[in-house]
Amino acid sequence: MNPSSSNPPAFQELILRLQTFWAERGCVLQQPYDVEVGAGTMAPETFLRVLGPKPYKVAYVQPSRRPADGRYGENPNRLFKHMQLQVILKPPPENVQELYLESLGAIGIDLRQHDIKFEEDNWEAPTLSAWGVGWQVMLDGLEITQFTYFQQCGGVDLFPISAELTYGLERIAAFLQDVDSIYDIVWARDPESGSVVKYGDVRLSDELQFSVYNFEGADVEKAWKHFDLCESECKKLLDRYSELIRLGADPSRQVEEVGDRLDGRAGYPVSVQKRRFPLLAAYDLCLKCSHLFNILDARGAISVTERVGVIARVRALAVGIAKAWVDQQKAESSAKCDELEPVREKQPKKEKLVPAATF
């Protein structure tokens, strides 16, 4: 490798520079999602936010867990959990490619000294029923970013489309610092003493212990049970939302008819129930199914024939959630035009006082 700077940024400084760059261009800086995902695309800030017409710009770091990729911390370039910086621009600006190149300059990559290539690499995620067209970005032959124009997500055609930039943070940091092992990346540097904390100091134990669990320790029977339970709960929620859609579309019923709450207590009008329905919780359950599938795959518990079927089960959940989410967003948009106000007690009409007659 041939870095651009004699004083390259530490890993955490690399993240800060990218966050600052995109924040200055109007992006919301979100925090990592706190459920296991296999890629930054799976976080709700991407999967759900790209649906519907509402513009949105966001950037966030997302730890991405892929159990089968673990190597007990022994492979210098392979990780069970790696870090991605995800940027979503909806709709994408006309100069999005130029903005991306500017972001590389912001982290210390001198474009005059290095070869940057955009190689066609259309992207697809079967478990999310999502796909897009775009490129993998190569820096001196090293892939550092996936650049995608989303076309479909959760089986829903997107309008407007969104641009997704996924930075491979460990690869970029290793390139800038000119190290051969991810574990030798300087994570942080003390400005006073100059002492450093390396990537291995922070994450080597993660890689070792989770590799042991994913390949050796995870109970296959219980993992299947967890999968079935999460799938069942997610399906139950989607079925309930489908019933709300049916009630709202039935011309023989009033849309504002009051229905029961999920806990069986006094209900709300159907339109209100749709807006407060926990589709985000349903999506969490879908993500758990996806992660459990990945653990079972790492344990070698899924045959080639089973694999297709299990992926289809997760995809069915993702598609159901995406379609319900689009419907829910429409309900919220309608509500903004006609906000429900609390019922106020009618005040007795004040009678006009008449002066007393004089005699």
N, C-alpha and C positions, 0 to 999 in steps of 0.2 A: 504493500500500500504506500501511497505517496500523499501525505496530508497536505492541506493548504496552509496551515499556520504552525509556527514554532511554539505557539502558546494556545493549544486547542482547548475548547471549553470542557469542563467536567460534565459528567452525565446529567446531573441536575441543572447545570447551567444551560446545557443544550435544550432541555425541556423548557426552561424559563424563557430563553430567547425565542423559541417557536411560539410559545403562548403569548409573549409580548407582541410579536409580529402580527399574529392573527387578531389579537384583541384590538390593536391599533387600526385594524381594518374592519371593525364592527362585529367581530365574533363574540358570542357568549362564551365565557370560559367555564365549562362544566367540570365536575369532579368525576373520577372513575366510578363506574356503576358497581354496586356492591353485591352483585350476583355473578357466579362464574360464567364467562363467555369464552368462546373459541376465537373470537375476533372482535375488533372494535365496531364492526358493522352490526353486530348483534345487540349492542347496547341500545336501549330505547331512544337515545338521542339521535341515532341514525335510523334504525329500523322503523320507528313510528313517526319520527319528525319528517321523513322524506315523503310521507303519505299526505295527500290533500294539497290544497292550493296555497296555504299560508307560507309566506317567505320565512326563512330561518337561516341563521349562520351560527355555527357552534364549533368549538375546538375543545378537545379533551384527551387526556392520556388514559389509555385503557389497558390494564394487564390482561393478556389473552392466554387462556389455559388450554393446552392441547396435550392431554395425558400421554398419548402414544409417542409424542416427540421427546419425552424425558430421556435423559441418558445418565442419570445418577450423578450429574455434575462432572462427568469425566470427559465429555466431548466439548472442546473449546468453542464450538459454533452452533450447538444445538441445545435448545431449552424446552422444558415443559411449560414454563410461563415466561413469555416475552412481553415487552412494552411497545405499544403502538401509540402514536399521536394521530388522532383522527380529526379531520376537518371536513365539515359539511357546509356547502355553499348552495343555498336554494333560494332563487334560481342562480345558476352560475354566472358570474360576470363575464363579459366578452374577453377580458384580458386575464382569465384565470390561469392560463399557462405562464404568462409573464409574472403574475403574482407568485406562483410556485417557485419560479427561478429566483425571484427576489428573496424568497424565504431561505433558499439555500445560501445566498450571500450573507443573510443575517446570522447564520450559524457558523460562518467562517469558511465556506467553500468558494474558492476563487474560480469562477466559471471560465476565466481566461486560461487557467492552467490545467483544467480537467475536461474530460470528454463526457458530455451529457447526452444520452440518447433516449428517445421515447419509442419503445418497441411495442408494437401492437400486442395487446394481451387482454382480450375480452374476459370478463369476470362472471362467475356463476356460483351461487350458493344453493345447492339442492334442498337443504333442510329449511331454508327461508323462502324458497320459491322466488328467488331474487336473481337478477342478472343486470349487467351493464356492459358498455363498450368503453374501451380506453387503452391505456398503456401501462407497462411496467417501466419505471424510470431507472436507467442504468447509469451509475457513476463510475467511470473507468472500468466498466464491465461488471460492477457489483450492483445488484438490485437494491435500491434504497427506498422506493416508494411505489405504491399502487395508485394509479390515477384513473378514476372511473367516472363515467357519466351514467348514473343510475337510470335504467329504463323501466324496471319493474321490481316491486318489492311485495312479498306476501301474496303473489299472484295478481297484484293490482298494478295496472299501467299508471305510470307517474306523469302528472302534468301539474306544475312544471317539473322537469327533470332536475336532479341535483348533481353537483360535482362532489365527489368524495376523494380526499387525499389521505392516504394512509402511510405515514412515515414509519419505517423500521428503525426505531431509536437505537437499539444495540448495534446494528450494522453501521449506522451513521457515526455513532460514537467511536466504535472500533476503528473506522476509517480515519476519522479526524485525529485520533490519538495514536494512530499507527501501532496498534497492538494486534497480536495474532490470536489472542484468547479473549472472549467476552469477559471472563472473570478478572482480567487485568485492566479493564476499563476503570479509569478514575471516576468514582461516583461523586465525591465531594473533596474539596481542598480547603484546609483551614487557612484563612487569609493572613493570620498572624504567625503561626508556627510553620506553615507550609506542609504540614503532615497531611497525608491523603487517606481516604477511605475508598477501597476498591469495590467493584461490583461483586466480587467473590465474598468480601466481608459482609455484604448486605444480603446476598441471595443464594450462596452456595448451599446452605443448609436446606433451603426450600427445595432446590433441585434434587438433592440427595433423598430427603425424606419423602417427598411426594412421589418420586420415582419408585421408591420401595413400596409405597401404598398402592399406587396405580398399577404396578406390574405384579406385585406379590401379595399385598395385604387386603385389598378391597374384596369384601364378601360378595361373590357373584349373585347368590340367591337373594340377598338383601338389596343389592343394587337394582335387580329386576323388580323387586317389590316397591322400592322407592319410585322407580320409573312408572310403574303401573298406577301408583297412588297419585303422583303428580299429574299424569295424563288424565286420570279419571276426574280429578278436581278441576282441571282446566276445561275439560269437556263439559262438565256440569255448569260452569260459569258461562261458557259460550252458548249452551242450550238455553239458559235463562235469558241471555241477551237476545237470542233469536226470537224468543217468545215476545219480548218487548217490541222488536221490529214488527212482528206479526200483528200485535195489538195496535201499534201506531198506524199500520197500513190498512187495517180493516175498516172499510167505509161504514160498516154497520155499528161501529163503536166510536165513542168520543175519544180523541187523542188524549184529552186531559182527564180521562177516567182514572180514578185512584186505584192503584194496585197494591198488593202486599209488599213490604220490604223483604230483603233477603233473610232477615231474622224472624219474619213472621209477624212483626209488630205493625202498628198503624202505618199505612203506606203513603206514597206520594203520587202525583199525577205521572202518567207514563213518560211524558217528555222530561220530567225532572229525574225520574228513575234512570233514564238513558244517560243523562249527563253525569250522574253520580255513580254509575255502574263501575265496578272495579276491574276494568280491562287491563290496567297495569299489573294487577295481581295475577291475572290470567297469564300475562306475558312472562312474568317471573316463573310461573310453573312450567311454561313452555321452555324457558332457558334451562331450568333444572333438568327437564327431560333430555335436552340436548347434551348437557354436561354428563349426565348419567350414561347416556349412550356412548360418549367418548371414553368414560372409565371402563365400561364393559368391553369396548373395542380394544382398549389397551390390555385388558386381562385376557384377551383372546376368547371371549365368551360369546361372540357373535359370528356366526358362519357367513359365508359369502351370500348365500340365499337369504338368510335372516336380515342381513345388512340393508338390503333394498327395502324390505318391509318396515324396518324400524325407522329408517329415514323418512319413509312415506308417512308414518304415524306422527313424527315431529313436524313434518311439513304441513300436514292437515291442521295441526294446532296453529301454526304460524299464519297460514292462509286465513283461517277463521278469525283470528285476532285482528289481522290487518283489515279485513273487510268490516268487522265490527267497529274498529277504530275510526275508519273513514265515516261510517254512519254516525258515530258518536260526535265527531267533529262537526258534522253538519247540524246536529242537534244543538251543539253549543253555539254555533254561528247564528242559528235562528233565535236562540234565547237572548242573544245580545240585542236583538232588535225589539224584543218584548220581554224585558226582565220582569220576573214575578215579584210583586211587592207584598209585604206582609199585610194581612187583613187588619184594618183598624176599626175599632168600635165606632159606630155612628154617634156623633154628639147631638144632644137634643137641640133643635132649632131655637135660637134665641128670638124671643118676641120683641118687637120694637116697642120701646117704652113711650107711652103717650102722656103728655103733661096732664096732671090732675085738673079737672074742671074747676073753675073759680065761680063762686056765687056772689 
